[in-house]
Amino acid sequence: SSRASRSRYDNLIGVENHGGGDVVDFQEKPNAEPFLDVTSMNIEAMFLRKTRDMNRRKLLGAPRVFAPVDEQWLHNGRVVRELSHRVLSRNIAQSNVVIMSPDFETAHIVADRHSTDLHNIYPAKIAIEQGHTTHLLPTSTNFSAGWSDDSKDDESISASIGWVLLAYFATFSTIPEPFSNSVDYIFAPSRMHVWLNQTTITYIVFPVKAKATIHLSSIFENHENASDMISKKQIDITGLTATETLLNSKYKLQLLASSHYFDRDDDRGGDEEGYYYGPNALFKSVNEVHRFLYERASHILQIEADNIVDRFLPNDEDIRFEEDDILEVNFHSLLF
């Protein structure tokens, strides 16, 4: 090649020639790719590395089978809207309604149906419109200790308010960066037991969820069975303490709404009632709720993993995964 072409190539890879002879000095440049020597093997390795990075970015940006969902989808859904209108209709006597959400910074009691308070939680909106005394509580509220309206001078504590038509719990906020406690913290026996024993509650609605994660490299390992693809998964479940607290207080728990539903579970035999999670499915133990959440999150993860493998099927040389390349799915549900 010409001297000018060689000079451009030398400059590209970080080689400097001092004096025009054949002796060259290799000096590291800030943005230069590291080379041990100037051979076609290094150029091929650089191309392979960039190809792996490109394939990795393509995989991470691939569309999912299921749209990402969060708890708020359920709070805004048709099931909750229908429940709110049916349960809170003024055909039923005026009562107390308790709404807990991280959207509320302090406790506030609304007794005026013409109030202009925030109605980010749909049941709160309907409860106020229907003239129920609506208690808007932050997630830091200790139910056993009671609460008072922080917007008024009255410091009286309402540890028991007699009859509650609906107690509705949300742990997802619609406002940026709120403080929120988990549903298991809210329903810890020390914070909830006294209130549950002193109050008659017709309906309680609370969220549970499961998060399943797995490193992307694991799903591309050689597996004998498709189910082995996610054998290294990790599943985190939220809501078991809340479930236990309510079951110990003799409440019945049923399935109200879910972020995902799989019709194939309808095809069950007569001896498989414990594994059926259709509308209004009854949960009699903490283990049943745990199994429900674990199986649903695993099912979603399996479908998403299958989708990725079907799209890419890379060899080990084709993608270079990084430590934080994680496939994550979330399953949300409301129990009542």
Protein Blocks (a to p, Z undefined) as FASTA:
>chain_A
ZZklmmmmmmmnopacehhpabdcddddfklccdfbdcfklmmmmmmmmmmmmmmmmmmm
pccfbdcddfklmmmmmklmmmmmmmmpckbccdddddddfkbmbdcddfbfkbcbdckb
lklmmmmmnopacddddfkbcfknopadfkbmblcdcfbghjafbacddfbdfbehiadd
dfklmmgmklmmmmmmmpccfbdcddddddddddfklmmpccfbfklmmmmgccddehjl
mmmmmmmnopacddfbdfbdcfklmmccfklmmmpccehiacfbfklmmmmmmmmmmmmm
mmmmmmmmmmnopafklpccdfklccddddddddZZ
